[in-house]
Amino acid sequence: MGLKWIDSQEIALDLLEQYPEVDPKALHFPELMQWVLALERFDDDPKHCGERVLEAIQLAWMDEYD
């Protein structure tokens, strides 16, 4: 089963694995959204994404990154 927007922790782990050198604080939301959509395990409608969703993903990624 693919990842959905609500799976912020799992998405963050996949992003950390794919982009280990990237500081998530440096990303802008449009770029973050594109990276999430490009993840192999991600399978959800782009229309279901909003600023709160991206913020949750970014915060989870920052927790894992630190």
PDB file with SEQRES, HELIX, SHEET and CRYST1 records, atoms N, CA, C and O in Angstrom:
SEQRES   1 A   66  MET GLY LEU LYS TRP ILE ASP SER GLN GLU ILE ALA LEU          
SEQRES   2 A   66  ASP LEU LEU GLU GLN TYR PRO GLU VAL ASP PRO LYS ALA          
SEQRES   3 A   66  LEU HIS PHE PRO GLU LEU MET GLN TRP VAL LEU ALA LEU          
SEQRES   4 A   66  GLU ARG PHE ASP ASP ASP PRO LYS HIS CYS GLY GLU ARG          
SEQRES   5 A   66  VAL LEU GLU ALA ILE GLN LEU ALA TRP MET ASP GLU TYR          
SEQRES   6 A   66  ASP                                                          
HELIX    1 AA1 SER A    8  GLN A   18  1                                  11    
HELIX    2 AA2 PRO A   24  ALA A   26  5                                   3    
HELIX    3 AA3 PHE A   29  ALA A   38  1                                  10    
HELIX    4 AA4 PRO A   46  HIS A   48  5                                   3    
HELIX    5 AA5 GLU A   51  TYR A   65  1                                  15    
CRYST1    1.000    1.000    1.000  90.00  90.00  90.00 P 1           1          
ATOM      1  N   MET A   1       0.840  -1.194   0.000  1.00  0.00           N  
ATOM      2  CA  MET A   1       0.000   0.000   0.000  1.00  0.00           C  
ATOM      3  C   MET A   1       0.881   1.252   0.000  1.00  0.00           C  
ATOM      4  O   MET A   1       1.887   1.314   0.706  1.00  0.00           O  
ATOM      5  N   GLY A   2       0.497   2.225  -0.782  1.00  0.00           N  
ATOM      6  CA  GLY A   2       1.291   3.436  -0.903  1.00  0.00           C  
ATOM      7  C   GLY A   2       1.074   4.409   0.243  1.00  0.00           C  
ATOM      8  O   GLY A   2       0.099   4.318   0.989  1.00  0.00           O  
ATOM      9  N   LEU A   3       1.998   5.329   0.359  1.00  0.00           N  
ATOM     10  CA  LEU A   3       1.909   6.365   1.391  1.00  0.00           C  
ATOM     11  C   LEU A   3       0.869   7.409   0.998  1.00  0.00           C  
ATOM     12  O   LEU A   3       0.698   7.734  -0.177  1.00  0.00           O  
ATOM     13  N   LYS A   4       0.185   7.921   2.009  1.00  0.00           N  
ATOM     14  CA  LYS A   4      -0.793   8.999   1.822  1.00  0.00           C  
ATOM     15  C   LYS A   4      -0.270  10.249   2.519  1.00  0.00           C  
ATOM     16  O   LYS A   4       0.691  10.186   3.285  1.00  0.00           O  
ATOM     17  N   TRP A   5      -0.900  11.369   2.252  1.00  0.00           N  
ATOM     18  CA  TRP A   5      -0.472  12.640   2.844  1.00  0.00           C  
ATOM     19  C   TRP A   5      -0.451  12.588   4.368  1.00  0.00           C  
ATOM     20  O   TRP A   5       0.368  13.256   4.999  1.00  0.00           O  
ATOM     21  N   ILE A   6      -1.342  11.803   4.962  1.00  0.00           N  
ATOM     22  CA  ILE A   6      -1.404  11.740   6.429  1.00  0.00           C  
ATOM     23  C   ILE A   6      -0.240  10.965   7.040  1.00  0.00           C  
ATOM     24  O   ILE A   6      -0.043  11.016   8.254  1.00  0.00           O  
ATOM     25  N   ASP A   7       0.526  10.256   6.232  1.00  0.00           N  
ATOM     26  CA  ASP A   7       1.657   9.455   6.714  1.00  0.00           C  
ATOM     27  C   ASP A   7       2.927  10.304   6.822  1.00  0.00           C  
ATOM     28  O   ASP A   7       3.968   9.948   6.269  1.00  0.00           O  
ATOM     29  N   SER A   8       2.834  11.418   7.533  1.00  0.00           N  
ATOM     30  CA  SER A   8       3.937  12.378   7.544  1.00  0.00           C  
ATOM     31  C   SER A   8       5.246  11.775   8.061  1.00  0.00           C  
ATOM     32  O   SER A   8       6.315  12.081   7.533  1.00  0.00           O  
ATOM     33  N   GLN A   9       5.176  10.932   9.075  1.00  0.00           N  
ATOM     34  CA  GLN A   9       6.394  10.338   9.634  1.00  0.00           C  
ATOM     35  C   GLN A   9       7.074   9.412   8.620  1.00  0.00           C  
ATOM     36  O   GLN A   9       8.288   9.480   8.428  1.00  0.00           O  
ATOM     37  N   GLU A  10       6.296   8.561   7.983  1.00  0.00           N  
ATOM     38  CA  GLU A  10       6.852   7.643   6.979  1.00  0.00           C  
ATOM     39  C   GLU A  10       7.390   8.404   5.768  1.00  0.00           C  
ATOM     40  O   GLU A  10       8.436   8.054   5.223  1.00  0.00           O  
ATOM     41  N   ILE A  11       6.677   9.437   5.357  1.00  0.00           N  
ATOM     42  CA  ILE A  11       7.141  10.268   4.241  1.00  0.00           C  
ATOM     43  C   ILE A  11       8.466  10.924   4.618  1.00  0.00           C  
ATOM     44  O   ILE A  11       9.397  10.968   3.813  1.00  0.00           O  
ATOM     45  N   ALA A  12       8.544  11.433   5.848  1.00  0.00           N  
ATOM     46  CA  ALA A  12       9.778  12.075   6.308  1.00  0.00           C  
ATOM     47  C   ALA A  12      10.944  11.097   6.274  1.00  0.00           C  
ATOM     48  O   ALA A  12      12.047  11.468   5.869  1.00  0.00           O  
ATOM     49  N   LEU A  13      10.723   9.876   6.685  1.00  0.00           N  
ATOM     50  CA  LEU A  13      11.796   8.868   6.662  1.00  0.00           C  
ATOM     51  C   LEU A  13      12.236   8.562   5.235  1.00  0.00           C  
ATOM     52  O   LEU A  13      13.429   8.410   4.971  1.00  0.00           O  
ATOM     53  N   ASP A  14      11.286   8.472   4.323  1.00  0.00           N  
ATOM     54  CA  ASP A  14      11.637   8.234   2.914  1.00  0.00           C  
ATOM     55  C   ASP A  14      12.424   9.413   2.344  1.00  0.00           C  
ATOM     56  O   ASP A  14      13.385   9.215   1.601  1.00  0.00           O  
ATOM     57  N   LEU A  15      12.022  10.634   2.687  1.00  0.00           N  
ATOM     58  CA  LEU A  15      12.737  11.814   2.202  1.00  0.00           C  
ATOM     59  C   LEU A  15      14.151  11.866   2.773  1.00  0.00           C  
ATOM     60  O   LEU A  15      15.099  12.200   2.063  1.00  0.00           O  
ATOM     61  N   LEU A  16      14.291  11.537   4.044  1.00  0.00           N  
ATOM     62  CA  LEU A  16      15.607  11.525   4.675  1.00  0.00           C  
ATOM     63  C   LEU A  16      16.522  10.501   3.989  1.00  0.00           C  
ATOM     64  O   LEU A  16      17.707  10.755   3.771  1.00  0.00           O  
ATOM     65  N   GLU A  17      15.957   9.363   3.660  1.00  0.00           N  
ATOM     66  CA  GLU A  17      16.733   8.312   2.985  1.00  0.00           C  
ATOM     67  C   GLU A  17      17.135   8.752   1.580  1.00  0.00           C  
ATOM     68  O   GLU A  17      18.259   8.503   1.145  1.00  0.00           O  
ATOM     69  N   GLN A  18      16.220   9.401   0.879  1.00  0.00           N  
ATOM     70  CA  GLN A  18      16.479   9.797  -0.501  1.00  0.00           C  
ATOM     71  C   GLN A  18      17.354  11.053  -0.600  1.00  0.00           C  
ATOM     72  O   GLN A  18      18.123  11.208  -1.549  1.00  0.00           O  
ATOM     73  N   TYR A  19      17.230  11.944   0.383  1.00  0.00           N  
ATOM     74  CA  TYR A  19      17.970  13.210   0.351  1.00  0.00           C  
ATOM     75  C   TYR A  19      18.700  13.422   1.682  1.00  0.00           C  
ATOM     76  O   TYR A  19      18.393  14.373   2.400  1.00  0.00           O  
ATOM     77  N   PRO A  20      19.656  12.558   2.023  1.00  0.00           N  
ATOM     78  CA  PRO A  20      20.305  12.646   3.341  1.00  0.00           C  
ATOM     79  C   PRO A  20      21.095  13.931   3.563  1.00  0.00           C  
ATOM     80  O   PRO A  20      21.321  14.328   4.707  1.00  0.00           O  
ATOM     81  N   GLU A  21      21.514  14.580   2.492  1.00  0.00           N  
ATOM     82  CA  GLU A  21      22.344  15.781   2.619  1.00  0.00           C  
ATOM     83  C   GLU A  21      21.525  17.063   2.695  1.00  0.00           C  
ATOM     84  O   GLU A  21      22.084  18.139   2.908  1.00  0.00           O  
ATOM     85  N   VAL A  22      20.212  16.967   2.527  1.00  0.00           N  
ATOM     86  CA  VAL A  22      19.355  18.151   2.472  1.00  0.00           C  
ATOM     87  C   VAL A  22      18.829  18.501   3.867  1.00  0.00           C  
ATOM     88  O   VAL A  22      18.300  17.654   4.586  1.00  0.00           O  
ATOM     89  N   ASP A  23      18.991  19.769   4.219  1.00  0.00           N  
ATOM     90  CA  ASP A  23      18.408  20.272   5.460  1.00  0.00           C  
ATOM     91  C   ASP A  23      16.944  20.624   5.172  1.00  0.00           C  
ATOM     92  O   ASP A  23      16.680  21.530   4.382  1.00  0.00           O  
ATOM     93  N   PRO A  24      15.996  19.932   5.793  1.00  0.00           N  
ATOM     94  CA  PRO A  24      14.583  20.184   5.483  1.00  0.00           C  
ATOM     95  C   PRO A  24      14.126  21.607   5.795  1.00  0.00           C  
ATOM     96  O   PRO A  24      13.132  22.070   5.236  1.00  0.00           O  
ATOM     97  N   LYS A  25      14.838  22.306   6.679  1.00  0.00           N  
ATOM     98  CA  LYS A  25      14.467  23.695   6.985  1.00  0.00           C  
ATOM     99  C   LYS A  25      14.707  24.609   5.792  1.00  0.00           C  
ATOM    100  O   LYS A  25      14.114  25.684   5.703  1.00  0.00           O  
ATOM    101  N   ALA A  26      15.568  24.191   4.880  1.00  0.00           N  
ATOM    102  CA  ALA A  26      15.920  25.022   3.732  1.00  0.00           C  
ATOM    103  C   ALA A  26      14.943  24.872   2.567  1.00  0.00           C  
ATOM    104  O   ALA A  26      15.039  25.606   1.584  1.00  0.00           O  
ATOM    105  N   LEU A  27      14.014  23.939   2.665  1.00  0.00           N  
ATOM    106  CA  LEU A  27      13.083  23.679   1.565  1.00  0.00           C  
ATOM    107  C   LEU A  27      11.865  24.590   1.616  1.00  0.00           C  
ATOM    108  O   LEU A  27      11.359  24.920   2.688  1.00  0.00           O  
ATOM    109  N   HIS A  28      11.412  24.985   0.447  1.00  0.00           N  
ATOM    110  CA  HIS A  28      10.147  25.704   0.319  1.00  0.00           C  
ATOM    111  C   HIS A  28       9.053  24.673   0.057  1.00  0.00           C  
ATOM    112  O   HIS A  28       9.324  23.613  -0.508  1.00  0.00           O  
ATOM    113  N   PHE A  29       7.832  24.973   0.457  1.00  0.00           N  
ATOM    114  CA  PHE A  29       6.741  24.006   0.340  1.00  0.00           C  
ATOM    115  C   PHE A  29       6.491  23.491  -1.092  1.00  0.00           C  
ATOM    116  O   PHE A  29       6.248  22.295  -1.258  1.00  0.00           O  
ATOM    117  N   PRO A  30       6.540  24.339  -2.126  1.00  0.00           N  
ATOM    118  CA  PRO A  30       6.328  23.789  -3.474  1.00  0.00           C  
ATOM    119  C   PRO A  30       7.367  22.715  -3.834  1.00  0.00           C  
ATOM    120  O   PRO A  30       7.038  21.700  -4.449  1.00  0.00           O  
ATOM    121  N   GLU A  31       8.607  22.955  -3.445  1.00  0.00           N  
ATOM    122  CA  GLU A  31       9.664  21.978  -3.711  1.00  0.00           C  
ATOM    123  C   GLU A  31       9.430  20.700  -2.897  1.00  0.00           C  
ATOM    124  O   GLU A  31       9.566  19.591  -3.413  1.00  0.00           O  
ATOM    125  N   LEU A  32       9.079  20.871  -1.625  1.00  0.00           N  
ATOM    126  CA  LEU A  32       8.798  19.713  -0.773  1.00  0.00           C  
ATOM    127  C   LEU A  32       7.662  18.882  -1.354  1.00  0.00           C  
ATOM    128  O   LEU A  32       7.743  17.654  -1.381  1.00  0.00           O  
ATOM    129  N   MET A  33       6.621  19.532  -1.812  1.00  0.00           N  
ATOM    130  CA  MET A  33       5.481  18.823  -2.396  1.00  0.00           C  
ATOM    131  C   MET A  33       5.919  18.001  -3.607  1.00  0.00           C  
ATOM    132  O   MET A  33       5.516  16.847  -3.749  1.00  0.00           O  
ATOM    133  N   GLN A  34       6.739  18.586  -4.478  1.00  0.00           N  
ATOM    134  CA  GLN A  34       7.218  17.857  -5.652  1.00  0.00           C  
ATOM    135  C   GLN A  34       8.055  16.646  -5.259  1.00  0.00           C  
ATOM    136  O   GLN A  34       7.949  15.587  -5.879  1.00  0.00           O  
ATOM    137  N   TRP A  35       8.882  16.797  -4.237  1.00  0.00           N  
ATOM    138  CA  TRP A  35       9.716  15.686  -3.781  1.00  0.00           C  
ATOM    139  C   TRP A  35       8.854  14.564  -3.213  1.00  0.00           C  
ATOM    140  O   TRP A  35       9.130  13.388  -3.449  1.00  0.00           O  
ATOM    141  N   VAL A  36       7.807  14.923  -2.463  1.00  0.00           N  
ATOM    142  CA  VAL A  36       6.898  13.902  -1.906  1.00  0.00           C  
ATOM    143  C   VAL A  36       6.196  13.170  -3.050  1.00  0.00           C  
ATOM    144  O   VAL A  36       6.115  11.941  -3.054  1.00  0.00           O  
ATOM    145  N   LEU A  37       5.695  13.931  -4.012  1.00  0.00           N  
ATOM    146  CA  LEU A  37       4.991  13.314  -5.149  1.00  0.00           C  
ATOM    147  C   LEU A  37       5.910  12.372  -5.931  1.00  0.00           C  
ATOM    148  O   LEU A  37       5.436  11.413  -6.540  1.00  0.00           O  
ATOM    149  N   ALA A  38       7.205  12.636  -5.919  1.00  0.00           N  
ATOM    150  CA  ALA A  38       8.164  11.823  -6.671  1.00  0.00           C  
ATOM    151  C   ALA A  38       8.609  10.573  -5.905  1.00  0.00           C  
ATOM    152  O   ALA A  38       9.267   9.704  -6.477  1.00  0.00           O  
ATOM    153  N   LEU A  39       8.261  10.474  -4.626  1.00  0.00           N  
ATOM    154  CA  LEU A  39       8.673   9.291  -3.865  1.00  0.00           C  
ATOM    155  C   LEU A  39       8.038   8.036  -4.450  1.00  0.00           C  
ATOM    156  O   LEU A  39       6.868   8.037  -4.834  1.00  0.00           O  
ATOM    157  N   GLU A  40       8.818   6.976  -4.512  1.00  0.00           N  
ATOM    158  CA  GLU A  40       8.342   5.732  -5.108  1.00  0.00           C  
ATOM    159  C   GLU A  40       7.120   5.161  -4.387  1.00  0.00           C  
ATOM    160  O   GLU A  40       6.197   4.664  -5.032  1.00  0.00           O  
ATOM    161  N   ARG A  41       7.109   5.229  -3.064  1.00  0.00           N  
ATOM    162  CA  ARG A  41       6.011   4.637  -2.289  1.00  0.00           C  
ATOM    163  C   ARG A  41       4.807   5.549  -2.136  1.00  0.00           C  
ATOM    164  O   ARG A  41       3.784   5.130  -1.594  1.00  0.00           O  
ATOM    165  N   PHE A  42       4.908   6.796  -2.605  1.00  0.00           N  
ATOM    166  CA  PHE A  42       3.812   7.747  -2.412  1.00  0.00           C  
ATOM    167  C   PHE A  42       2.709   7.518  -3.422  1.00  0.00           C  
ATOM    168  O   PHE A  42       2.965   7.376  -4.618  1.00  0.00           O  
ATOM    169  N   ASP A  43       1.474   7.484  -2.931  1.00  0.00           N  
ATOM    170  CA  ASP A  43       0.327   7.247  -3.813  1.00  0.00           C  
ATOM    171  C   ASP A  43      -0.909   7.958  -3.253  1.00  0.00           C  
ATOM    172  O   ASP A  43      -1.744   7.336  -2.598  1.00  0.00           O  
ATOM    173  N   ASP A  44      -1.017   9.243  -3.510  1.00  0.00           N  
ATOM    174  CA  ASP A  44      -2.180   9.996  -3.058  1.00  0.00           C  
ATOM    175  C   ASP A  44      -2.425  11.142  -4.034  1.00  0.00           C  
ATOM    176  O   ASP A  44      -1.564  11.486  -4.845  1.00  0.00           O  
ATOM    177  N   ASP A  45      -3.584  11.708  -3.940  1.00  0.00           N  
ATOM    178  CA  ASP A  45      -3.998  12.787  -4.830  1.00  0.00           C  
ATOM    179  C   ASP A  45      -3.299  14.095  -4.432  1.00  0.00           C  
ATOM    180  O   ASP A  45      -3.398  14.517  -3.280  1.00  0.00           O  
ATOM    181  N   PRO A  46      -2.601  14.736  -5.365  1.00  0.00           N  
ATOM    182  CA  PRO A  46      -1.944  16.009  -5.057  1.00  0.00           C  
ATOM    183  C   PRO A  46      -2.913  17.072  -4.537  1.00  0.00           C  
ATOM    184  O   PRO A  46      -2.509  17.976  -3.806  1.00  0.00           O  
ATOM    185  N   LYS A  47      -4.188  16.967  -4.910  1.00  0.00           N  
ATOM    186  CA  LYS A  47      -5.178  17.949  -4.478  1.00  0.00           C  
ATOM    187  C   LYS A  47      -5.465  17.861  -2.980  1.00  0.00           C  
ATOM    188  O   LYS A  47      -6.019  18.795  -2.400  1.00  0.00           O  
ATOM    189  N   HIS A  48      -5.094  16.756  -2.357  1.00  0.00           N  
ATOM    190  CA  HIS A  48      -5.339  16.582  -0.927  1.00  0.00           C  
ATOM    191  C   HIS A  48      -4.234  17.188  -0.069  1.00  0.00           C  
ATOM    192  O   HIS A  48      -4.255  17.063   1.155  1.00  0.00           O  
ATOM    193  N   CYS A  49      -3.298  17.825  -0.692  1.00  0.00           N  
ATOM    194  CA  CYS A  49      -2.168  18.405   0.021  1.00  0.00           C  
ATOM    195  C   CYS A  49      -2.424  19.883   0.291  1.00  0.00           C  
ATOM    196  O   CYS A  49      -2.922  20.614  -0.564  1.00  0.00           O  
ATOM    197  N   GLY A  50      -2.071  20.299   1.499  1.00  0.00           N  
ATOM    198  CA  GLY A  50      -2.181  21.704   1.855  1.00  0.00           C  
ATOM    199  C   GLY A  50      -0.986  22.119   2.690  1.00  0.00           C  
ATOM    200  O   GLY A  50      -0.085  21.322   2.950  1.00  0.00           O  
ATOM    201  N   GLU A  51      -0.989  23.370   3.103  1.00  0.00           N  
ATOM    202  CA  GLU A  51       0.138  23.897   3.860  1.00  0.00           C  
ATOM    203  C   GLU A  51       0.340  23.146   5.181  1.00  0.00           C  
ATOM    204  O   GLU A  51       1.476  22.884   5.577  1.00  0.00           O  
ATOM    205  N   ARG A  52      -0.746  22.804   5.857  1.00  0.00           N  
ATOM    206  CA  ARG A  52      -0.636  22.071   7.126  1.00  0.00           C  
ATOM    207  C   ARG A  52      -0.009  20.698   6.931  1.00  0.00           C  
ATOM    208  O   ARG A  52       0.800  20.251   7.744  1.00  0.00           O  
ATOM    209  N   VAL A  53      -0.386  20.041   5.856  1.00  0.00           N  
ATOM    210  CA  VAL A  53       0.163  18.714   5.547  1.00  0.00           C  
ATOM    211  C   VAL A  53       1.665  18.820   5.317  1.00  0.00           C  
ATOM    212  O   VAL A  53       2.439  18.038   5.870  1.00  0.00           O  
ATOM    213  N   LEU A  54       2.072  19.779   4.506  1.00  0.00           N  
ATOM    214  CA  LEU A  54       3.494  19.957   4.205  1.00  0.00           C  
ATOM    215  C   LEU A  54       4.267  20.358   5.454  1.00  0.00           C  
ATOM    216  O   LEU A  54       5.409  19.939   5.645  1.00  0.00           O  
ATOM    217  N   GLU A  55       3.651  21.165   6.299  1.00  0.00           N  
ATOM    218  CA  GLU A  55       4.298  21.570   7.535  1.00  0.00           C  
ATOM    219  C   GLU A  55       4.528  20.354   8.440  1.00  0.00           C  
ATOM    220  O   GLU A  55       5.587  20.229   9.055  1.00  0.00           O  
ATOM    221  N   ALA A  56       3.547  19.467   8.522  1.00  0.00           N  
ATOM    222  CA  ALA A  56       3.687  18.254   9.334  1.00  0.00           C  
ATOM    223  C   ALA A  56       4.808  17.369   8.801  1.00  0.00           C  
ATOM    224  O   ALA A  56       5.585  16.812   9.576  1.00  0.00           O  
ATOM    225  N   ILE A  57       4.892  17.238   7.485  1.00  0.00           N  
ATOM    226  CA  ILE A  57       5.959  16.440   6.868  1.00  0.00           C  
ATOM    227  C   ILE A  57       7.311  17.080   7.159  1.00  0.00           C  
ATOM    228  O   ILE A  57       8.256  16.393   7.546  1.00  0.00           O  
ATOM    229  N   GLN A  58       7.407  18.399   6.973  1.00  0.00           N  
ATOM    230  CA  GLN A  58       8.667  19.104   7.198  1.00  0.00           C  
ATOM    231  C   GLN A  58       9.106  18.980   8.666  1.00  0.00           C  
ATOM    232  O   GLN A  58      10.286  18.754   8.934  1.00  0.00           O  
ATOM    233  N   LEU A  59       8.184  19.121   9.606  1.00  0.00           N  
ATOM    234  CA  LEU A  59       8.519  18.999  11.024  1.00  0.00           C  
ATOM    235  C   LEU A  59       8.992  17.592  11.368  1.00  0.00           C  
ATOM    236  O   LEU A  59       9.957  17.419  12.113  1.00  0.00           O  
ATOM    237  N   ALA A  60       8.311  16.591  10.824  1.00  0.00           N  
ATOM    238  CA  ALA A  60       8.729  15.209  11.065  1.00  0.00           C  
ATOM    239  C   ALA A  60      10.118  14.962  10.491  1.00  0.00           C  
ATOM    240  O   ALA A  60      10.938  14.291  11.118  1.00  0.00           O  
ATOM    241  N   TRP A  61      10.386  15.496   9.309  1.00  0.00           N  
ATOM    242  CA  TRP A  61      11.693  15.341   8.676  1.00  0.00           C  
ATOM    243  C   TRP A  61      12.763  16.045   9.503  1.00  0.00           C  
ATOM    244  O   TRP A  61      13.860  15.514   9.679  1.00  0.00           O  
ATOM    245  N   MET A  62      12.452  17.234  10.012  1.00  0.00           N  
ATOM    246  CA  MET A  62      13.406  17.964  10.835  1.00  0.00           C  
ATOM    247  C   MET A  62      13.727  17.174  12.115  1.00  0.00           C  
ATOM    248  O   MET A  62      14.876  17.151  12.557  1.00  0.00           O  
ATOM    249  N   ASP A  63      12.726  16.535  12.702  1.00  0.00           N  
ATOM    250  CA  ASP A  63      12.971  15.702  13.892  1.00  0.00           C  
ATOM    251  C   ASP A  63      13.923  14.563  13.580  1.00  0.00           C  
ATOM    252  O   ASP A  63      14.815  14.262  14.373  1.00  0.00           O  
ATOM    253  N   GLU A  64      13.740  13.931  12.436  1.00  0.00           N  
ATOM    254  CA  GLU A  64      14.608  12.811  12.034  1.00  0.00           C  
ATOM    255  C   GLU A  64      15.988  13.300  11.624  1.00  0.00           C  
ATOM    256  O   GLU A  64      16.984  12.613  11.850  1.00  0.00           O  
ATOM    257  N   TYR A  65      16.053  14.482  11.025  1.00  0.00           N  
ATOM    258  CA  TYR A  65      17.304  15.032  10.513  1.00  0.00           C  
ATOM    259  C   TYR A  65      18.250  15.414  11.648  1.00  0.00           C  
ATOM    260  O   TYR A  65      19.463  15.229  11.537  1.00  0.00           O  
ATOM    261  N   ASP A  66      17.703  15.940  12.727  1.00  0.00           N  
ATOM    262  CA  ASP A  66      18.523  16.422  13.852  1.00  0.00           C  
ATOM    263  C   ASP A  66      19.130  15.345  14.664  1.00  0.00           C  
ATOM    264  O   ASP A  66      19.837  15.625  15.632  1.00  0.00           O  
TER     265      ASP A  66                                                      
END                                                                             
